[in-house]
Amino acid sequence: MSAQLLLPYMVLWAALMRALLVRAQIAPPLCARCGLKLERSSLGESICRCH
């Protein structure tokens, strides 16, 4: 594999793994704009307010 394709391949792999973890409800969904959680898991935790 060429060095030019290594970084895009790793980014794609990381995005797919993150999607699988969110789908399996292991990792919480995150806002694409600010990176904060969309729902609270504990009281007082900051959440996304981007809408």
ModelCIF file with pLDDT and N, C-alpha, C, O atoms, coordinates in Angstrom:
data_MODEL
#
_entry.id   MODEL 
#
_entity.id                         1 
_entity.type                       polymer 
_entity.pdbx_number_of_molecules   1 
#
_entity_poly.entity_id                      1 
_entity_poly.type                           'polypeptide(L)' 
_entity_poly.nstd_linkage                   no 
_entity_poly.nstd_monomer                   no 
_entity_poly.pdbx_seq_one_letter_code       MSAQLLLPYMVLWAALMRALLVRAQIAPPLCARCGLKLERSSLGESICRCH 
_entity_poly.pdbx_seq_one_letter_code_can   MSAQLLLPYMVLWAALMRALLVRAQIAPPLCARCGLKLERSSLGESICRCH 
_entity_poly.pdbx_strand_id                 A 
#
loop_
_entity_poly_seq.entity_id 
_entity_poly_seq.num 
_entity_poly_seq.mon_id 
_entity_poly_seq.hetero 
1 1  MET n 
1 2  SER n 
1 3  ALA n 
1 4  GLN n 
1 5  LEU n 
1 6  LEU n 
1 7  LEU n 
1 8  PRO n 
1 9  TYR n 
1 10 MET n 
1 11 VAL n 
1 12 LEU n 
1 13 TRP n 
1 14 ALA n 
1 15 ALA n 
1 16 LEU n 
1 17 MET n 
1 18 ARG n 
1 19 ALA n 
1 20 LEU n 
1 21 LEU n 
1 22 VAL n 
1 23 ARG n 
1 24 ALA n 
1 25 GLN n 
1 26 ILE n 
1 27 ALA n 
1 28 PRO n 
1 29 PRO n 
1 30 LEU n 
1 31 CYS n 
1 32 ALA n 
1 33 ARG n 
1 34 CYS n 
1 35 GLY n 
1 36 LEU n 
1 37 LYS n 
1 38 LEU n 
1 39 GLU n 
1 40 ARG n 
1 41 SER n 
1 42 SER n 
1 43 LEU n 
1 44 GLY n 
1 45 GLU n 
1 46 SER n 
1 47 ILE n 
1 48 CYS n 
1 49 ARG n 
1 50 CYS n 
1 51 HIS n 
#
_struct_asym.id          A 
_struct_asym.entity_id   1 
#
loop_
_ma_qa_metric.id 
_ma_qa_metric.mode 
_ma_qa_metric.name 
_ma_qa_metric.software_group_id 
_ma_qa_metric.type 
1 global pLDDT . pLDDT 
2 local  pLDDT . pLDDT 
#
_ma_qa_metric_global.metric_id      1 
_ma_qa_metric_global.metric_value   88.88 
_ma_qa_metric_global.model_id       1 
_ma_qa_metric_global.ordinal_id     1 
#
loop_
_ma_qa_metric_local.label_asym_id 
_ma_qa_metric_local.label_comp_id 
_ma_qa_metric_local.label_seq_id 
_ma_qa_metric_local.metric_id 
_ma_qa_metric_local.metric_value 
_ma_qa_metric_local.model_id 
_ma_qa_metric_local.ordinal_id 
A MET 1  2 66.00 1 1  
A SER 2  2 85.00 1 2  
A ALA 3  2 82.00 1 3  
A GLN 4  2 89.00 1 4  
A LEU 5  2 93.00 1 5  
A LEU 6  2 94.00 1 6  
A LEU 7  2 93.00 1 7  
A PRO 8  2 94.00 1 8  
A TYR 9  2 95.00 1 9  
A MET 10 2 95.00 1 10 
A VAL 11 2 94.00 1 11 
A LEU 12 2 96.00 1 12 
A TRP 13 2 97.00 1 13 
A ALA 14 2 95.00 1 14 
A ALA 15 2 94.00 1 15 
A LEU 16 2 96.00 1 16 
A MET 17 2 96.00 1 17 
A ARG 18 2 93.00 1 18 
A ALA 19 2 93.00 1 19 
A LEU 20 2 95.00 1 20 
A LEU 21 2 94.00 1 21 
A VAL 22 2 91.00 1 22 
A ARG 23 2 93.00 1 23 
A ALA 24 2 94.00 1 24 
A GLN 25 2 90.00 1 25 
A ILE 26 2 92.00 1 26 
A ALA 27 2 89.00 1 27 
A PRO 28 2 87.00 1 28 
A PRO 29 2 88.00 1 29 
A LEU 30 2 88.00 1 30 
A CYS 31 2 88.00 1 31 
A ALA 32 2 84.00 1 32 
A ARG 33 2 88.00 1 33 
A CYS 34 2 89.00 1 34 
A GLY 35 2 84.00 1 35 
A LEU 36 2 86.00 1 36 
A LYS 37 2 88.00 1 37 
A LEU 38 2 84.00 1 38 
A GLU 39 2 82.00 1 39 
A ARG 40 2 83.00 1 40 
A SER 41 2 81.00 1 41 
A SER 42 2 84.00 1 42 
A LEU 43 2 88.00 1 43 
A GLY 44 2 86.00 1 44 
A GLU 45 2 86.00 1 45 
A SER 46 2 87.00 1 46 
A ILE 47 2 88.00 1 47 
A CYS 48 2 89.00 1 48 
A ARG 49 2 89.00 1 49 
A CYS 50 2 86.00 1 50 
A HIS 51 2 72.00 1 51 
#
loop_
_atom_site.group_PDB 
_atom_site.id 
_atom_site.type_symbol 
_atom_site.label_atom_id 
_atom_site.label_alt_id 
_atom_site.label_comp_id 
_atom_site.label_asym_id 
_atom_site.label_entity_id 
_atom_site.label_seq_id 
_atom_site.pdbx_PDB_ins_code 
_atom_site.Cartn_x 
_atom_site.Cartn_y 
_atom_site.Cartn_z 
_atom_site.occupancy 
_atom_site.B_iso_or_equiv 
_atom_site.pdbx_formal_charge 
_atom_site.auth_seq_id 
_atom_site.auth_comp_id 
_atom_site.auth_asym_id 
_atom_site.auth_atom_id 
_atom_site.pdbx_PDB_model_num 
ATOM 1   N N  . MET A 1 1  ? 0.855   -1.168 0.000  1.00 66.00 ? 1  MET A N  1 
ATOM 2   C CA . MET A 1 1  ? 0.000   0.000  0.000  1.00 66.00 ? 1  MET A CA 1 
ATOM 3   C C  . MET A 1 1  ? 0.900   1.230  0.000  1.00 66.00 ? 1  MET A C  1 
ATOM 4   O O  . MET A 1 1  ? 1.883   1.276  0.740  1.00 66.00 ? 1  MET A O  1 
ATOM 5   N N  . SER A 1 2  ? 0.583   2.211  -0.807 1.00 85.00 ? 2  SER A N  1 
ATOM 6   C CA . SER A 1 2  ? 1.412   3.405  -0.879 1.00 85.00 ? 2  SER A CA 1 
ATOM 7   C C  . SER A 1 2  ? 1.192   4.296  0.339  1.00 85.00 ? 2  SER A C  1 
ATOM 8   O O  . SER A 1 2  ? 0.146   4.234  0.986  1.00 85.00 ? 2  SER A O  1 
ATOM 9   N N  . ALA A 1 3  ? 2.162   5.105  0.638  1.00 82.00 ? 3  ALA A N  1 
ATOM 10  C CA . ALA A 1 3  ? 2.101   5.993  1.807  1.00 82.00 ? 3  ALA A CA 1 
ATOM 11  C C  . ALA A 1 3  ? 1.011   7.048  1.650  1.00 82.00 ? 3  ALA A C  1 
ATOM 12  O O  . ALA A 1 3  ? 0.469   7.528  2.645  1.00 82.00 ? 3  ALA A O  1 
ATOM 13  N N  . GLN A 1 4  ? 0.686   7.410  0.423  1.00 89.00 ? 4  GLN A N  1 
ATOM 14  C CA . GLN A 1 4  ? -0.342  8.418  0.185  1.00 89.00 ? 4  GLN A CA 1 
ATOM 15  C C  . GLN A 1 4  ? -1.734  7.913  0.553  1.00 89.00 ? 4  GLN A C  1 
ATOM 16  O O  . GLN A 1 4  ? -2.599  8.712  0.911  1.00 89.00 ? 4  GLN A O  1 
ATOM 17  N N  . LEU A 1 5  ? -1.963  6.621  0.472  1.00 93.00 ? 5  LEU A N  1 
ATOM 18  C CA . LEU A 1 5  ? -3.265  6.055  0.783  1.00 93.00 ? 5  LEU A CA 1 
ATOM 19  C C  . LEU A 1 5  ? -3.381  5.594  2.229  1.00 93.00 ? 5  LEU A C  1 
ATOM 20  O O  . LEU A 1 5  ? -4.477  5.259  2.679  1.00 93.00 ? 5  LEU A O  1 
ATOM 21  N N  . LEU A 1 6  ? -2.289  5.570  2.953  1.00 94.00 ? 6  LEU A N  1 
ATOM 22  C CA . LEU A 1 6  ? -2.311  5.066  4.318  1.00 94.00 ? 6  LEU A CA 1 
ATOM 23  C C  . LEU A 1 6  ? -3.150  5.946  5.241  1.00 94.00 ? 6  LEU A C  1 
ATOM 24  O O  . LEU A 1 6  ? -3.976  5.422  5.988  1.00 94.00 ? 6  LEU A O  1 
ATOM 25  N N  . LEU A 1 7  ? -2.969  7.242  5.215  1.00 93.00 ? 7  LEU A N  1 
ATOM 26  C CA . LEU A 1 7  ? -3.727  8.142  6.088  1.00 93.00 ? 7  LEU A CA 1 
ATOM 27  C C  . LEU A 1 7  ? -5.224  8.124  5.781  1.00 93.00 ? 7  LEU A C  1 
ATOM 28  O O  . LEU A 1 7  ? -6.016  7.969  6.710  1.00 93.00 ? 7  LEU A O  1 
ATOM 29  N N  . PRO A 1 8  ? -5.655  8.276  4.522  1.00 94.00 ? 8  PRO A N  1 
ATOM 30  C CA . PRO A 1 8  ? -7.102  8.188  4.260  1.00 94.00 ? 8  PRO A CA 1 
ATOM 31  C C  . PRO A 1 8  ? -7.705  6.842  4.649  1.00 94.00 ? 8  PRO A C  1 
ATOM 32  O O  . PRO A 1 8  ? -8.847  6.781  5.104  1.00 94.00 ? 8  PRO A O  1 
ATOM 33  N N  . TYR A 1 9  ? -6.946  5.768  4.473  1.00 95.00 ? 9  TYR A N  1 
ATOM 34  C CA . TYR A 1 9  ? -7.429  4.438  4.859  1.00 95.00 ? 9  TYR A CA 1 
ATOM 35  C C  . TYR A 1 9  ? -7.634  4.361  6.370  1.00 95.00 ? 9  TYR A C  1 
ATOM 36  O O  . TYR A 1 9  ? -8.637  3.812  6.828  1.00 95.00 ? 9  TYR A O  1 
ATOM 37  N N  . MET A 1 10 ? -6.708  4.898  7.143  1.00 95.00 ? 10 MET A N  1 
ATOM 38  C CA . MET A 1 10 ? -6.815  4.869  8.599  1.00 95.00 ? 10 MET A CA 1 
ATOM 39  C C  . MET A 1 10 ? -7.970  5.744  9.089  1.00 95.00 ? 10 MET A C  1 
ATOM 40  O O  . MET A 1 10 ? -8.651  5.377  10.047 1.00 95.00 ? 10 MET A O  1 
ATOM 41  N N  . VAL A 1 11 ? -8.200  6.890  8.451  1.00 94.00 ? 11 VAL A N  1 
ATOM 42  C CA . VAL A 1 11 ? -9.318  7.761  8.822  1.00 94.00 ? 11 VAL A CA 1 
ATOM 43  C C  . VAL A 1 11 ? -10.645 7.071  8.520  1.00 94.00 ? 11 VAL A C  1 
ATOM 44  O O  . VAL A 1 11 ? -11.569 7.129  9.331  1.00 94.00 ? 11 VAL A O  1 
ATOM 45  N N  . LEU A 1 12 ? -10.749 6.431  7.383  1.00 96.00 ? 12 LEU A N  1 
ATOM 46  C CA . LEU A 1 12 ? -11.959 5.690  7.033  1.00 96.00 ? 12 LEU A CA 1 
ATOM 47  C C  . LEU A 1 12 ? -12.201 4.557  8.021  1.00 96.00 ? 12 LEU A C  1 
ATOM 48  O O  . LEU A 1 12 ? -13.332 4.351  8.462  1.00 96.00 ? 12 LEU A O  1 
ATOM 49  N N  . TRP A 1 13 ? -11.156 3.827  8.370  1.00 97.00 ? 13 TRP A N  1 
ATOM 50  C CA . TRP A 1 13 ? -11.267 2.727  9.318  1.00 97.00 ? 13 TRP A CA 1 
ATOM 51  C C  . TRP A 1 13 ? -11.740 3.235  10.679 1.00 97.00 ? 13 TRP A C  1 
ATOM 52  O O  . TRP A 1 13 ? -12.602 2.612  11.299 1.00 97.00 ? 13 TRP A O  1 
ATOM 53  N N  . ALA A 1 14 ? -11.191 4.356  11.155 1.00 95.00 ? 14 ALA A N  1 
ATOM 54  C CA . ALA A 1 14 ? -11.574 4.919  12.452 1.00 95.00 ? 14 ALA A CA 1 
ATOM 55  C C  . ALA A 1 14 ? -13.034 5.368  12.441 1.00 95.00 ? 14 ALA A C  1 
ATOM 56  O O  . ALA A 1 14 ? -13.755 5.155  13.416 1.00 95.00 ? 14 ALA A O  1 
ATOM 57  N N  . ALA A 1 15 ? -13.474 5.985  11.348 1.00 94.00 ? 15 ALA A N  1 
ATOM 58  C CA . ALA A 1 15 ? -14.865 6.437  11.248 1.00 94.00 ? 15 ALA A CA 1 
ATOM 59  C C  . ALA A 1 15 ? -15.827 5.250  11.246 1.00 94.00 ? 15 ALA A C  1 
ATOM 60  O O  . ALA A 1 15 ? -16.875 5.299  11.891 1.00 94.00 ? 15 ALA A O  1 
ATOM 61  N N  . LEU A 1 16 ? -15.481 4.202  10.537 1.00 96.00 ? 16 LEU A N  1 
ATOM 62  C CA . LEU A 1 16 ? -16.340 3.014  10.497 1.00 96.00 ? 16 LEU A CA 1 
ATOM 63  C C  . LEU A 1 16 ? -16.396 2.322  11.863 1.00 96.00 ? 16 LEU A C  1 
ATOM 64  O O  . LEU A 1 16 ? -17.459 1.865  12.284 1.00 96.00 ? 16 LEU A O  1 
ATOM 65  N N  . MET A 1 17 ? -15.267 2.245  12.544 1.00 96.00 ? 17 MET A N  1 
ATOM 66  C CA . MET A 1 17 ? -15.248 1.642  13.880 1.00 96.00 ? 17 MET A CA 1 
ATOM 67  C C  . MET A 1 17 ? -16.084 2.464  14.857 1.00 96.00 ? 17 MET A C  1 
ATOM 68  O O  . MET A 1 17 ? -16.807 1.900  15.678 1.00 96.00 ? 17 MET A O  1 
ATOM 69  N N  . ARG A 1 18 ? -15.991 3.782  14.776 1.00 93.00 ? 18 ARG A N  1 
ATOM 70  C CA . ARG A 1 18 ? -16.786 4.658  15.650 1.00 93.00 ? 18 ARG A CA 1 
ATOM 71  C C  . ARG A 1 18 ? -18.273 4.450  15.374 1.00 93.00 ? 18 ARG A C  1 
ATOM 72  O O  . ARG A 1 18 ? -19.072 4.372  16.307 1.00 93.00 ? 18 ARG A O  1 
ATOM 73  N N  . ALA A 1 19 ? -18.645 4.360  14.109 1.00 93.00 ? 19 ALA A N  1 
ATOM 74  C CA . ALA A 1 19 ? -20.046 4.138  13.756 1.00 93.00 ? 19 ALA A CA 1 
ATOM 75  C C  . ALA A 1 19 ? -20.555 2.801  14.287 1.00 93.00 ? 19 ALA A C  1 
ATOM 76  O O  . ALA A 1 19 ? -21.687 2.708  14.762 1.00 93.00 ? 19 ALA A O  1 
ATOM 77  N N  . LEU A 1 20 ? -19.724 1.772  14.209 1.00 95.00 ? 20 LEU A N  1 
ATOM 78  C CA . LEU A 1 20 ? -20.127 0.468  14.737 1.00 95.00 ? 20 LEU A CA 1 
ATOM 79  C C  . LEU A 1 20 ? -20.284 0.496  16.254 1.00 95.00 ? 20 LEU A C  1 
ATOM 80  O O  . LEU A 1 20 ? -21.205 -0.121 16.789 1.00 95.00 ? 20 LEU A O  1 
ATOM 81  N N  . LEU A 1 21 ? -19.409 1.195  16.945 1.00 94.00 ? 21 LEU A N  1 
ATOM 82  C CA . LEU A 1 21 ? -19.511 1.296  18.399 1.00 94.00 ? 21 LEU A CA 1 
ATOM 83  C C  . LEU A 1 21 ? -20.749 2.085  18.826 1.00 94.00 ? 21 LEU A C  1 
ATOM 84  O O  . LEU A 1 21 ? -21.381 1.746  19.827 1.00 94.00 ? 21 LEU A O  1 
ATOM 85  N N  . VAL A 1 22 ? -21.097 3.123  18.087 1.00 91.00 ? 22 VAL A N  1 
ATOM 86  C CA . VAL A 1 22 ? -22.308 3.887  18.398 1.00 91.00 ? 22 VAL A CA 1 
ATOM 87  C C  . VAL A 1 22 ? -23.538 3.038  18.113 1.00 91.00 ? 22 VAL A C  1 
ATOM 88  O O  . VAL A 1 22 ? -24.487 3.035  18.896 1.00 91.00 ? 22 VAL A O  1 
ATOM 89  N N  . ARG A 1 23 ? -23.526 2.327  17.009 1.00 93.00 ? 23 ARG A N  1 
ATOM 90  C CA . ARG A 1 23 ? -24.658 1.466  16.644 1.00 93.00 ? 23 ARG A CA 1 
ATOM 91  C C  . ARG A 1 23 ? -24.878 0.361  17.680 1.00 93.00 ? 23 ARG A C  1 
ATOM 92  O O  . ARG A 1 23 ? -26.020 -0.005 17.958 1.00 93.00 ? 23 ARG A O  1 
ATOM 93  N N  . ALA A 1 24 ? -23.794 -0.173 18.253 1.00 94.00 ? 24 ALA A N  1 
ATOM 94  C CA . ALA A 1 24 ? -23.892 -1.212 19.264 1.00 94.00 ? 24 ALA A CA 1 
ATOM 95  C C  . ALA A 1 24 ? -24.165 -0.636 20.654 1.00 94.00 ? 24 ALA A C  1 
ATOM 96  O O  . ALA A 1 24 ? -24.254 -1.380 21.631 1.00 94.00 ? 24 ALA A O  1 
ATOM 97  N N  . GLN A 1 25 ? -24.295 0.670  20.738 1.00 90.00 ? 25 GLN A N  1 
ATOM 98  C CA . GLN A 1 25 ? -24.558 1.409  21.975 1.00 90.00 ? 25 GLN A CA 1 
ATOM 99  C C  . GLN A 1 25 ? -23.460 1.207  23.008 1.00 90.00 ? 25 GLN A C  1 
ATOM 100 O O  . GLN A 1 25 ? -23.728 1.153  24.209 1.00 90.00 ? 25 GLN A O  1 
ATOM 101 N N  . ILE A 1 26 ? -22.228 1.095  22.538 1.00 92.00 ? 26 ILE A N  1 
ATOM 102 C CA . ILE A 1 26 ? -21.059 1.026  23.411 1.00 92.00 ? 26 ILE A CA 1 
ATOM 103 C C  . ILE A 1 26 ? -20.497 2.428  23.613 1.00 92.00 ? 26 ILE A C  1 
ATOM 104 O O  . ILE A 1 26 ? -20.095 2.787  24.720 1.00 92.00 ? 26 ILE A O  1 
ATOM 105 N N  . ALA A 1 27 ? -20.471 3.216  22.551 1.00 89.00 ? 27 ALA A N  1 
ATOM 106 C CA . ALA A 1 27 ? -19.997 4.593  22.605 1.00 89.00 ? 27 ALA A CA 1 
ATOM 107 C C  . ALA A 1 27 ? -21.194 5.528  22.395 1.00 89.00 ? 27 ALA A C  1 
ATOM 108 O O  . ALA A 1 27 ? -22.107 5.195  21.639 1.00 89.00 ? 27 ALA A O  1 
ATOM 109 N N  . PRO A 1 28 ? -21.199 6.690  23.053 1.00 87.00 ? 28 PRO A N  1 
ATOM 110 C CA . PRO A 1 28 ? -22.317 7.617  22.883 1.00 87.00 ? 28 PRO A CA 1 
ATOM 111 C C  . PRO A 1 28 ? -22.207 8.372  21.558 1.00 87.00 ? 28 PRO A C  1 
ATOM 112 O O  . PRO A 1 28 ? -21.100 8.616  21.077 1.00 87.00 ? 28 PRO A O  1 
ATOM 113 N N  . PRO A 1 29 ? -23.348 8.746  20.961 1.00 88.00 ? 29 PRO A N  1 
ATOM 114 C CA . PRO A 1 29 ? -23.297 9.554  19.742 1.00 88.00 ? 29 PRO A CA 1 
ATOM 115 C C  . PRO A 1 29 ? -22.782 10.952 20.061 1.00 88.00 ? 29 PRO A C  1 
ATOM 116 O O  . PRO A 1 29 ? -23.112 11.514 21.106 1.00 88.00 ? 29 PRO A O  1 
ATOM 117 N N  . LEU A 1 30 ? -21.973 11.514 19.164 1.00 88.00 ? 30 LEU A N  1 
ATOM 118 C CA . LEU A 1 30 ? -21.399 12.843 19.348 1.00 88.00 ? 30 LEU A CA 1 
ATOM 119 C C  . LEU A 1 30 ? -21.874 13.776 18.248 1.00 88.00 ? 30 LEU A C  1 
ATOM 120 O O  . LEU A 1 30 ? -22.172 13.347 17.133 1.00 88.00 ? 30 LEU A O  1 
ATOM 121 N N  . CYS A 1 31 ? -21.940 15.055 18.578 1.00 88.00 ? 31 CYS A N  1 
ATOM 122 C CA . CYS A 1 31 ? -22.312 16.083 17.605 1.00 88.00 ? 31 CYS A CA 1 
ATOM 123 C C  . CYS A 1 31 ? -21.173 16.243 16.598 1.00 88.00 ? 31 CYS A C  1 
ATOM 124 O O  . CYS A 1 31 ? -20.005 16.281 16.984 1.00 88.00 ? 31 CYS A O  1 
ATOM 125 N N  . ALA A 1 32 ? -21.504 16.334 15.325 1.00 84.00 ? 32 ALA A N  1 
ATOM 126 C CA . ALA A 1 32 ? -20.485 16.502 14.294 1.00 84.00 ? 32 ALA A CA 1 
ATOM 127 C C  . ALA A 1 32 ? -19.894 17.903 14.314 1.00 84.00 ? 32 ALA A C  1 
ATOM 128 O O  . ALA A 1 32 ? -18.755 18.102 13.890 1.00 84.00 ? 32 ALA A O  1 
ATOM 129 N N  . ARG A 1 33 ? -20.649 18.868 14.798 1.00 88.00 ? 33 ARG A N  1 
ATOM 130 C CA . ARG A 1 33 ? -20.194 20.257 14.795 1.00 88.00 ? 33 ARG A CA 1 
ATOM 131 C C  . ARG A 1 33 ? -19.295 20.579 15.985 1.00 88.00 ? 33 ARG A C  1 
ATOM 132 O O  . ARG A 1 33 ? -18.213 21.136 15.802 1.00 88.00 ? 33 ARG A O  1 
ATOM 133 N N  . CYS A 1 34 ? -19.722 20.238 17.201 1.00 89.00 ? 34 CYS A N  1 
ATOM 134 C CA . CYS A 1 34 ? -18.964 20.644 18.394 1.00 89.00 ? 34 CYS A CA 1 
ATOM 135 C C  . CYS A 1 34 ? -18.270 19.493 19.109 1.00 89.00 ? 34 CYS A C  1 
ATOM 136 O O  . CYS A 1 34 ? -17.372 19.735 19.915 1.00 89.00 ? 34 CYS A O  1 
ATOM 137 N N  . GLY A 1 35 ? -18.655 18.253 18.841 1.00 84.00 ? 35 GLY A N  1 
ATOM 138 C CA . GLY A 1 35 ? -18.000 17.106 19.447 1.00 84.00 ? 35 GLY A CA 1 
ATOM 139 C C  . GLY A 1 35 ? -18.517 16.721 20.824 1.00 84.00 ? 35 GLY A C  1 
ATOM 140 O O  . GLY A 1 35 ? -17.974 15.811 21.451 1.00 84.00 ? 35 GLY A O  1 
ATOM 141 N N  . LEU A 1 36 ? -19.557 17.394 21.308 1.00 86.00 ? 36 LEU A N  1 
ATOM 142 C CA . LEU A 1 36 ? -20.135 17.044 22.601 1.00 86.00 ? 36 LEU A CA 1 
ATOM 143 C C  . LEU A 1 36 ? -21.175 15.949 22.436 1.00 86.00 ? 36 LEU A C  1 
ATOM 144 O O  . LEU A 1 36 ? -21.673 15.715 21.334 1.00 86.00 ? 36 LEU A O  1 
ATOM 145 N N  . LYS A 1 37 ? -21.502 15.277 23.537 1.00 88.00 ? 37 LYS A N  1 
ATOM 146 C CA . LYS A 1 37 ? -22.518 14.232 23.512 1.00 88.00 ? 37 LYS A CA 1 
ATOM 147 C C  . LYS A 1 37 ? -23.878 14.829 23.177 1.00 88.00 ? 37 LYS A C  1 
ATOM 148 O O  . LYS A 1 37 ? -24.139 15.996 23.470 1.00 88.00 ? 37 LYS A O  1 
ATOM 149 N N  . LEU A 1 38 ? -24.744 14.028 22.563 1.00 84.00 ? 38 LEU A N  1 
ATOM 150 C CA . LEU A 1 38 ? -26.090 14.480 22.232 1.00 84.00 ? 38 LEU A CA 1 
ATOM 151 C C  . LEU A 1 38 ? -27.053 14.276 23.393 1.00 84.00 ? 38 LEU A C  1 
ATOM 152 O O  . LEU A 1 38 ? -28.080 14.951 23.468 1.00 84.00 ? 38 LEU A O  1 
ATOM 153 N N  . GLU A 1 39 ? -26.738 13.358 24.298 1.00 82.00 ? 39 GLU A N  1 
ATOM 154 C CA . GLU A 1 39 ? -27.593 13.082 25.450 1.00 82.00 ? 39 GLU A CA 1 
ATOM 155 C C  . GLU A 1 39 ? -26.735 12.987 26.699 1.00 82.00 ? 39 GLU A C  1 
ATOM 156 O O  . GLU A 1 39 ? -25.571 12.592 26.635 1.00 82.00 ? 39 GLU A O  1 
ATOM 157 N N  . ARG A 1 40 ? -27.320 13.352 27.841 1.00 83.00 ? 40 ARG A N  1 
ATOM 158 C CA . ARG A 1 40 ? -26.601 13.262 29.111 1.00 83.00 ? 40 ARG A CA 1 
ATOM 159 C C  . ARG A 1 40 ? -26.558 11.819 29.601 1.00 83.00 ? 40 ARG A C  1 
ATOM 160 O O  . ARG A 1 40 ? -27.530 11.076 29.461 1.00 83.00 ? 40 ARG A O  1 
ATOM 161 N N  . SER A 1 41 ? -25.428 11.434 30.173 1.00 81.00 ? 41 SER A N  1 
ATOM 162 C CA . SER A 1 41 ? -25.351 10.130 30.826 1.00 81.00 ? 41 SER A CA 1 
ATOM 163 C C  . SER A 1 41 ? -25.341 10.296 32.343 1.00 81.00 ? 41 SER A C  1 
ATOM 164 O O  . SER A 1 41 ? -25.602 9.342  33.076 1.00 81.00 ? 41 SER A O  1 
ATOM 165 N N  . SER A 1 42 ? -25.040 11.504 32.811 1.00 84.00 ? 42 SER A N  1 
ATOM 166 C CA . SER A 1 42 ? -25.113 11.795 34.240 1.00 84.00 ? 42 SER A CA 1 
ATOM 167 C C  . SER A 1 42 ? -25.594 13.238 34.423 1.00 84.00 ? 42 SER A C  1 
ATOM 168 O O  . SER A 1 42 ? -25.429 14.073 33.534 1.00 84.00 ? 42 SER A O  1 
ATOM 169 N N  . LEU A 1 43 ? -26.172 13.512 35.553 1.00 88.00 ? 43 LEU A N  1 
ATOM 170 C CA . LEU A 1 43 ? -26.734 14.826 35.832 1.00 88.00 ? 43 LEU A CA 1 
ATOM 171 C C  . LEU A 1 43 ? -25.637 15.885 35.871 1.00 88.00 ? 43 LEU A C  1 
ATOM 172 O O  . LEU A 1 43 ? -24.593 15.676 36.488 1.00 88.00 ? 43 LEU A O  1 
ATOM 173 N N  . GLY A 1 44 ? -25.868 17.016 35.217 1.00 86.00 ? 44 GLY A N  1 
ATOM 174 C CA . GLY A 1 44 ? -24.915 18.100 35.206 1.00 86.00 ? 44 GLY A CA 1 
ATOM 175 C C  . GLY A 1 44 ? -23.892 18.040 34.082 1.00 86.00 ? 44 GLY A C  1 
ATOM 176 O O  . GLY A 1 44 ? -23.076 18.952 33.951 1.00 86.00 ? 44 GLY A O  1 
ATOM 177 N N  . GLU A 1 45 ? -23.914 17.007 33.281 1.00 86.00 ? 45 GLU A N  1 
ATOM 178 C CA . GLU A 1 45 ? -22.969 16.868 32.191 1.00 86.00 ? 45 GLU A CA 1 
ATOM 179 C C  . GLU A 1 45 ? -23.344 17.807 31.051 1.00 86.00 ? 45 GLU A C  1 
ATOM 180 O O  . GLU A 1 45 ? -24.526 17.960 30.746 1.00 86.00 ? 45 GLU A O  1 
ATOM 181 N N  . SER A 1 46 ? -22.365 18.435 30.419 1.00 87.00 ? 46 SER A N  1 
ATOM 182 C CA . SER A 1 46 ? -22.676 19.337 29.312 1.00 87.00 ? 46 SER A CA 1 
ATOM 183 C C  . SER A 1 46 ? -23.005 18.534 28.068 1.00 87.00 ? 46 SER A C  1 
ATOM 184 O O  . SER A 1 46 ? -22.404 17.492 27.809 1.00 87.00 ? 46 SER A O  1 
ATOM 185 N N  . ILE A 1 47 ? -23.973 19.032 27.297 1.00 88.00 ? 47 ILE A N  1 
ATOM 186 C CA . ILE A 1 47 ? -24.403 18.379 26.062 1.00 88.00 ? 47 ILE A CA 1 
ATOM 187 C C  . ILE A 1 47 ? -24.409 19.380 24.924 1.00 88.00 ? 47 ILE A C  1 
ATOM 188 O O  . ILE A 1 47 ? -24.227 20.577 25.146 1.00 88.00 ? 47 ILE A O  1 
ATOM 189 N N  . CYS A 1 48 ? -24.612 18.913 23.739 1.00 89.00 ? 48 CYS A N  1 
ATOM 190 C CA . CYS A 1 48 ? -24.629 19.748 22.531 1.00 89.00 ? 48 CYS A CA 1 
ATOM 191 C C  . CYS A 1 48 ? -25.840 20.668 22.522 1.00 89.00 ? 48 CYS A C  1 
ATOM 192 O O  . CYS A 1 48 ? -26.951 20.256 22.855 1.00 89.00 ? 48 CYS A O  1 
ATOM 193 N N  . ARG A 1 49 ? -25.613 21.912 22.138 1.00 89.00 ? 49 ARG A N  1 
ATOM 194 C CA . ARG A 1 49 ? -26.696 22.881 21.975 1.00 89.00 ? 49 ARG A CA 1 
ATOM 195 C C  . ARG A 1 49 ? -26.578 23.581 20.615 1.00 89.00 ? 49 ARG A C  1 
ATOM 196 O O  . ARG A 1 49 ? -26.898 24.763 20.492 1.00 89.00 ? 49 ARG A O  1 
ATOM 197 N N  . CYS A 1 50 ? -26.127 22.864 19.623 1.00 86.00 ? 50 CYS A N  1 
ATOM 198 C CA . CYS A 1 50 ? -25.855 23.449 18.292 1.00 86.00 ? 50 CYS A CA 1 
ATOM 199 C C  . CYS A 1 50 ? -27.090 23.625 17.413 1.00 86.00 ? 50 CYS A C  1 
ATOM 200 O O  . CYS A 1 50 ? -27.022 24.368 16.434 1.00 86.00 ? 50 CYS A O  1 
ATOM 201 N N  . HIS A 1 51 ? -28.202 22.986 17.710 1.00 72.00 ? 51 HIS A N  1 
ATOM 202 C CA . HIS A 1 51 ? -29.286 23.025 16.745 1.00 72.00 ? 51 HIS A CA 1 
ATOM 203 C C  . HIS A 1 51 ? -29.655 24.407 16.518 1.00 72.00 ? 51 HIS A C  1 
ATOM 204 O O  . HIS A 1 51 ? -30.560 24.683 15.730 1.00 72.00 ? 51 HIS A O  1 
#
